Amino acid sequence: MVSGNRPRVLFVDDERNVLDALGRALRPWQSRWDMVFHDQIPDVLVAQHEQPFDVAVVDITMPVMTGLELIRELTRIHPGTLAIILTGATDIATAAAAINESTVFRFYTKPSPAETLASGIEMALQEKEAREAKASSSVEAALGVATLNRLPTGVVVVDAETKVVFTNKQGAEFLASRDGLSIGPTGLCRTNKPRETTELARLVKIAVEGGDSSVPHALSVSREDSDRPLSVVVAPLPASGLGANVAVLLVSAPERQKMPSAETVSRLFDLTDAEARLAIALGEGHRIEDAADLMGITVSSARTYLKRIFSKTDVTRQAELVRLLLAAPVLLDLTPSRN
């Protein structure tokens, strides 16, 4: 039977006539499931390795391996397989214990009406889908946070009252430094100046109430430890798991803006290592003479490298080169520092 996208349902019993009877009784469901019947344990394990089953319906009393032992082996090979036990009346206590151990989804006594067993299989398939969706959501959330933590921009998510509900690593550092932005005693995001705090609250309200239709707004936030302000962009986020619209603050400081690594620049623009390092030095604001001195090369060599850089990047001015470099993707190195 070709399964396509249909769920795979396994039936295991050491008595072939029982399997044949199950096949006949469940014939109305053969268009919905890919049903596989086995009376040999080795064949079952091979099939599970090759293409795991979504649900396994297993007899509890078998000579080579008990149903519980088989289920443990099936889930060891593929933890996503849910198990249903078919049992005789004398094995109910064992089957119930298996459910209590969370190794079995359901059990039914023999003989079980086809409709009852089919209903149990459908419930198992629904449970499997729900578990996979939950696991997928958890993985996506973890990946999302990990990605945000690699960004050089601070991300601070606030509700309509500017209460902080989420930050990435950089956002938390901005708030903890209290140099421009901070969290007040009640959890609200605020600035060092009341006027700017009022303006921040106004922009957040616009973003939250406007939802997707709201456009981002920019705010310059004064700092005590620097003459150069923080740049804050306030943008809407659609309704999420929080149950309401929220706003995101994208925070950046001039001194925290990172140039891409020499390796990244080299690979993106087909530059040599020396050319990439010179391009980065120029992008950081150094004059060509100072960049040459930092690299330990002559100014003449630096100018020769610069001509090659212009040719390879298809720019003609240093300002264009800087814009090109700043547009390159930058991720923070989260490797723990070693003292």
TINU-471395 format. One record per residue (C-alpha): residue in one letter; x, y, z. Coordinates in steps of 0.001 Angstrom, whole numbers, plus 524288, in hexadecimal, padded with zeros to 5 digits. Layout:
TINU-471395
aXYZ;...
end
This chain:
TINU-471395
m800008000080000;v805A680D467FC30;s8046F816C78077A;g806C3824118013B;n803AD82DBB80C15;r7FAD68246481369;p7FDFE820BC82188;r804CF813A88232B;v7FDEF80A7782C8F;l8046D7FDD8830DC;f7FD647F1B5835CB;v8053B7E70A83CA4;d800177D9EB84159;d806847CC9484174;e7F9EE7C68B83C46;r7F86F7C8D282DB3;n7E9DE7C63082DE9;v7E8097D168837A1;l7EF457DA9882E7A;d7E7287D60C822E5;a7DAAF7D89282A9C;l7DF737E63582E46;g7E2927E90C82012;r7D4D67E54481BD7;a7CE3F7ECB9826E9;l7D5FF7F92782478;r7D4867F8EE815B6;p7CBD480544815F6;w7D79380CDE81B2E;q7E19F8080881161;s7E0438145E8092E;r7E3BA81CBC81517;w7EF208150381AC2;d7FA5180D1381574;m7F7FD8008D81D37;v803177F6CF81EDE;f801127E96A8253B;h80C4E7E16D82AF6;d80D047D4C5832A9;q81BED7D45983319;i8231A7DD5483CBC;p82FAE7DE8683499;d827A87E34E82902;v8211D7ED66831B4;l82E067F31A8364D;v8337E7F3A882887;a827527FAC8823D4;q8281C8047082F20;h8362A807A282B9D;e832F68096B81D3A;q826A58119E81EB6;p8219F8140C82C91;f81369811C582FD0;d80A6281C2583544;v802608128983D46;a8054A804838413A;v7FA447FB618455A;v800C57F04184C95;d7FC667E3A0852FB;i801547E340860F4;t804237D4A1861C9;m80DB07CF90857A5;p818097C4D68589B;v8245B7CB9185385;m822737D8E985999;t817347DDF7861DD;g80F0B7E91585CB9;l814CF7F26B866C9;e822B17EE8286332;l81F9F7F071854D7;i819B17FDCE85762;r825C38021085EDD;e82E477FDC085383;l825A08048D8497E;t82608811598510F;r834AC80FF9852FE;i8362180F6B84434;h82C5981A7E8422F;p826FF8216E84E55;g81BB68273A84692;t8148981A4F844FA;l808768194684DA6;a8046080BDF85254;i7F7408055385443;i7F66F7F81F85AEC;l7ECCC7ED4D857B3;t7EB9A7E46E8636A;g7E42A7D8F5868E4;a7DC3E7DABD87556;t7E6E67D47687DA9;d7F0F57DE998794F;i7E9317EAE787CA4;a7F10F7EDD5888E7;t7FDB87ED4988127;a7F8377F5FF8767F;a7F32B7FFDC88065;a8008380054886CF;a806998031D8798F;i7FDA580ED0877AF;n80122813C688531;e80F608131688135;s80BF881B9B87559;t811078116786BDF;v803AF80E59865E8;f7F94A817A0860C8;r7ED6180E83861DE;f7EA0180042863CD;y7DE647F86785F0A;t7D9FA7EAB78625E;k7D86A7E0018585A;p7D00A7DF1E850A6;s7CEB97EDBC84EA1;p7C44B7F34184574;a7CA657F91D83951;e7C40B8066483BC3;t7C971806F1849A0;l7D7368036584572;a7D6B680CC2839E4;s7D243817A6842EC;g7DDD2814F384BCE;i7E7378154584055;e7E1928224683BCF;m7E322827DC8497F;a7F13A82328849C1;l7F3DE829AC83CAB;q7EDF183663841AF;e7F6298359484E02;k802638332A84600;e7FF6183F0983D8E;a7FD1E84773849AB;r809DD842FF84FDF;e81172845A684369;a80B628533084229;k80EFF8564E85032;a81CD68514F84E53;s81E1D858E9841AA;s819598654584868;s823438637485358;v82E4D86153849BB;e82A5186D16841A0;a829BE8758F84DCF;a83727870F485237;l83CD78734E844BE;g8368A880BB8443E;v83C83884FC85123;a849C987F5B84D6F;t84969886EF840A8;l8456B893B184739;n8508A89226850F1;r85A37891FD845BB;l855C189F3D840A2;p85D8F8AB7E84409;t850CB8B32884541;g849BD8B36E8523D;v83BE78ADED8517F;v832648B1F285C38;v8240A8ADF185B3B;v81A508B5E686337;d80BA38B5FF8651C;a802858C1AB863B1;e806EF8C6F3870E1;t8155E8C58B86D05;k817008BA2C87667;v822688B1C9871FA;v81E068A41486E34;f82A0389F3E866CE;t837E68A3258635F;n842F289CFB85BDF;k8509589CB4861BD;q854608AA0C85C6D;g847798B01C8609A;a849728AB3386E6F;e857158B11A86EA2;f851E78BE5186A27;l847B38BE42874F3;a8512E8B97887F51;s85B148C41487C27;r850B18CE8387EFD;d857C68D71D8752B;g84C388DC7686DAF;l8423B8D1A486FD8;s83EC28CA7687C5C;i833D38C30A88318;g82C708CA2788DBD;p827D68C43389AA4;t81AE98C01589477;g821528B9A9888B1;l81EF08C4D787F41;c829288C8828753C;r82D898D68987721;t838208E02887325;n840D98E92E87B1B;k8388B8F502877C5;p829ED8F64187ABD;r827648FCF086DB4;e82D668F1A086632;t826428E7AC86EA9;t819618EE5586B5B;e81CBD8EE2485CE5;l820A38DFCC85DAA;a813918DC7986401;r80C648E40185966;l8135A8DCDA84E6B;v8110E8CFA8854EE;k8028C8D2A585632;i801DB8D634847C7;a808CD8C97D8440F;v800578C0F384CCF;e7F3538C71784944;g7F69E8C81283ADD;g7FADA8B9E3839EA;d7FFE68B5D782C98;s7FB4B8C2AA8269E;s8043A8CABA82F4E;v811228CF2C8299C;p81DF78CEE583138;h822018DB5383827;a82FAB8DF8283C41;l833CF8E59584913;s840EA8EB1284D3B;v843898E7ED85B92;s84D348EFF686366;r857F58E96186B1A;e85FA18ED5A87712;d86C338E63D87399;s86D138EA7D86569;d86A638F66985D13;r8654C8ED7385274;p857238E94A854EF;l850E18DC0E853A8;s8490D8D9D884756;v83BF68D38084A66;v832398CF0D8401E;v8248F8CBE98451B;a81D1E8C26583C7B;p810848BA7683DD3;l80FE88ABD283F94;p8037C8A42E83C82;a7FBA089D5C84712;s803948921184C53;g80357887F085714;l8026D893638607D;g7F451894F685C33;a7F5C88A316857B1;n7FD808ABBC84EB4;v80AB28B00A853A1;a815478B91F84ECA;v8238D8B65684C5D;l82E638BFF884F5F;l83A638BE5A846DA;v845948C4AB84E32;s853128C7DC8490B;a85EC18CFB284DBB;p869768D4BF844A0;e874648CE2D84C2C;r86D768C10D84BC9;q86BE58C0A983D16;k874B98B5D183873;m87B518B48082B6C;p87A9F8A6EC82574;s8863E89E1D827E7;a891B689DD181E86;e88DF888FEF81AC0;t880028941C817AA;v8848B89FB180F7B;s88E728973580881;r8845C88CE8804DE;l879978967580136;f881D589ED37F839;d88C9B8956B7F405;l8972589D697FAB7;t8A429898C27FFCA;d8A60F8990880E77;a8AE5E8A57480D7C;e8A43D8AC0B804D5;a8994A8A84180E28;r8A0958AD7D819FB;l8A34C8BA4E812F5;a8950C8BB9980EF6;i890B68B99281D0B;a89A9A8C37882228;l895848CD8781883;g887918C9F181C19;e88AC88CC9682A63;g88E6B8DA7A826BC;h89D408D9BD825B6;r8A43A8E1C981B85;i8ABAE8D9AC811A9;e8B8968DE08817AE;d8B44E8D9AB8253A;a8AED08CCF981FD9;a8BBCA8CA2181933;d8C2EE8CCAB825E9;l8B9C48C39B82D5E;m8BC138B8DF8236A;g8CAC98BAE3822F8;i8CB0B8BDD081469;t8CEF98C99E80C76;v8C50D8D3B480843;s8C8778D0647FA32;s8C4D98C2267FC8D;a8B84D8C65080343;r8B4808CE977F793;t8B7388C3137EE85;y8AE8D8BA697F720;l8A3EE8C4C77F6F6;k8A3CA8C5197E81B;r8A2008B65A7E806;i897268B7717F232;f8900F8C1A37E9F3;s891318B8EF7DDFD;k88C3F8ACBC7E4E9;t881028B3887EBDA;d87D408BC067E03C;v87DD78C8D07E7E2;t885A68D5187E4F6;r885B18DC6F7F1CB;q8893C8D9457FFCB;a87BD08DD8480498;e875728D3917FB8B;l87E7D8C91F800D4;v87A928CC6480ED6;r86C158CB6E80B6A;l86E918BE5F804EA;l875868B914810E4;l86B138BDF381A39;a860DB8B6D48122C;a867E28A9D481439;p861E08A0B281E66;v868038A12982BDE;l8662A89741836C7;l86BDB898418444B;d8756F88E1E84917;l86F02887AD854CC;t87A8B87EF285802;p87D0188018866A4;s8890E888208696E;r894948815586FB1;n89C638882D87A25;
end
